Amino acid sequence: MPAVVLWQPGSLLHYAEGMNYLAHGWRFAADPYFLAGTAAPDWLSVIDRKVRLRSRTATEFMGDADPVLAAVASGVVQHHADDAWFHATPTFNELNLAFAVEIREALPDDEGFRPSFLGHILVELLLDATLAEEQPLRLDDYYAALTALDPAATERAVSSLATKPTDRIATLIPRFIAERFLYDYSDDSRLLMRLNHVMRRVGLPPLPESLAGLFPAMRQRVRERRQELLTPWTAIIA
């Protein structure tokens, strides 16, 4: 069981790393609050873990008269639909298992769940890296959309949808934008650094530099199968 790590504003970005934000949000850069809704469940899962955003509640607000609330709600519903589809695909499960096996072989003394955990998140982060590689402006557009948000309005919308109010989203958004860690997923050494931030967040030992030697081949496999990992346009809620 991962150690429980308390949220601290000074180390906030280390908590938000390790998620595939771009894969969830790149198609919605023209609608910043929808895009924020696609990120919000992952934001909360690491900075305010007692607060949850659920599709059932968010669906009730998709047609709300408040356009910010309606857009954030729609993004939350899209996020959960994406996750359900993505994690059920044979491609995700094949790559997840293959990566976990290779990581375990590279770390023979690691008999815990870390290789499986890493296999899972590497598929997600390398998919983000592939999307950015295909169209470098996707990351620029993603961050531009976040810059267009009113953090306080976003926090109010998230609080209206969540299982209980949160006071951490407005603080997170400008720091998330300033850190720009999604650009690091495309570089093996910086990706390893970000993964080690995740290891620290969940109370696991740091990863050795040698592990980055696995990343180029993993990138190529995700690159080759990226279309199989993306939610079809027919499943887009917007």
C-alpha angles and dihedrals in degrees: 000000000000116000116257110248120197119229115251122181094224093059097033098123092057085062097050095051125096099054131112097240096155095054089053098044114024095096092056103052089121090061107051097185092049087050090050088053090056089055099040099082090055092043091055095043089066107028102035107018095174090063121077136186113213128193094226092061095038092052089063090061101045091100097039119144089236103082093204093053092044093050095046090047091051090050092051091052090048091050093055093044090052092049094048092050096042098048092049095054117109089225094058092047094047093050093042092054094043093050092047091052092049092048091049090051090050091048102040094169092057106095096159131087096277096101091052091046091050093046089057099048095041091061088053098044093044090051088056089049091051092051090050091047092053094051113012091193090066091080092044090051092046093055092042088057091051090049089057092060126103098227094206092050090048091051091050091051093048091048091052090055101038131091086252135356121280130206097192107075096076090053093046100051101067092043092047088053094046095049095051092190093162088079089062094065090077094061119069098217094045091046089055089050091053091047089053089054087056091048089054091047093056096038099253128136118267120265121246121248089242090071090072087070088076095055102080094059091043090051091053093052092050090046091053093050101034094117090058090054099051122091108250117250087243088068095052109118099199 
